[in-house]
Amino acid sequence: MAKNIKLVKSLIGRKKDQIATAESLGLRKIGDVTVQPDNAQTQGKINKISHLIEVTEA
């Protein structure tokens, strides 16, 4: 299974590690959507920036 991840809140003023996590998922601007595999690495990234994104099943 894969997950659709959408950035819904701005990265401005966030900690550097949160910005780096979002960019590692391919999210740079509000409204960006990416499809990521459902594995342990992706789940950790989702948990780290869960307050900035929306996640749905692909």
Contacts in CASP RR format, 6 or more apart in sequence:
PFRMAT RR
TARGET T0000
AUTHOR 0000-0000-0000
METHOD contacts of the structure
MODEL  1
MAKNIKLVKSLIGRKKDQIATAESLGLRKIGDVTVQPDNAQTQGKINKIS
HLIEVTEA
1 38 0 8 1.000
1 57 0 8 1.000
1 58 0 8 1.000
2 35 0 8 1.000
2 36 0 8 1.000
2 37 0 8 1.000
2 38 0 8 1.000
2 57 0 8 1.000
2 58 0 8 1.000
3 35 0 8 1.000
3 36 0 8 1.000
3 37 0 8 1.000
3 38 0 8 1.000
3 42 0 8 1.000
3 46 0 8 1.000
3 55 0 8 1.000
3 56 0 8 1.000
3 57 0 8 1.000
3 58 0 8 1.000
4 33 0 8 1.000
4 34 0 8 1.000
4 35 0 8 1.000
4 55 0 8 1.000
4 56 0 8 1.000
4 57 0 8 1.000
4 58 0 8 1.000
5 25 0 8 1.000
5 27 0 8 1.000
5 33 0 8 1.000
5 34 0 8 1.000
5 35 0 8 1.000
5 36 0 8 1.000
5 46 0 8 1.000
5 53 0 8 1.000
5 54 0 8 1.000
5 55 0 8 1.000
6 27 0 8 1.000
6 31 0 8 1.000
6 32 0 8 1.000
6 33 0 8 1.000
6 53 0 8 1.000
6 54 0 8 1.000
6 55 0 8 1.000
6 56 0 8 1.000
7 22 0 8 1.000
7 27 0 8 1.000
7 28 0 8 1.000
7 29 0 8 1.000
7 30 0 8 1.000
7 31 0 8 1.000
7 32 0 8 1.000
7 33 0 8 1.000
7 52 0 8 1.000
7 53 0 8 1.000
8 30 0 8 1.000
8 31 0 8 1.000
8 52 0 8 1.000
8 53 0 8 1.000
8 54 0 8 1.000
9 30 0 8 1.000
9 51 0 8 1.000
9 52 0 8 1.000
9 53 0 8 1.000
10 30 0 8 1.000
11 18 0 8 1.000
11 19 0 8 1.000
11 22 0 8 1.000
11 28 0 8 1.000
11 52 0 8 1.000
14 22 0 8 1.000
14 52 0 8 1.000
17 48 0 8 1.000
18 48 0 8 1.000
18 49 0 8 1.000
18 52 0 8 1.000
21 45 0 8 1.000
21 48 0 8 1.000
21 49 0 8 1.000
22 28 0 8 1.000
22 49 0 8 1.000
22 52 0 8 1.000
22 53 0 8 1.000
24 45 0 8 1.000
25 34 0 8 1.000
25 36 0 8 1.000
25 42 0 8 1.000
25 45 0 8 1.000
26 32 0 8 1.000
26 34 0 8 1.000
27 34 0 8 1.000
27 53 0 8 1.000
35 58 0 8 1.000
36 42 0 8 1.000
46 53 0 8 1.000
46 55 0 8 1.000
END
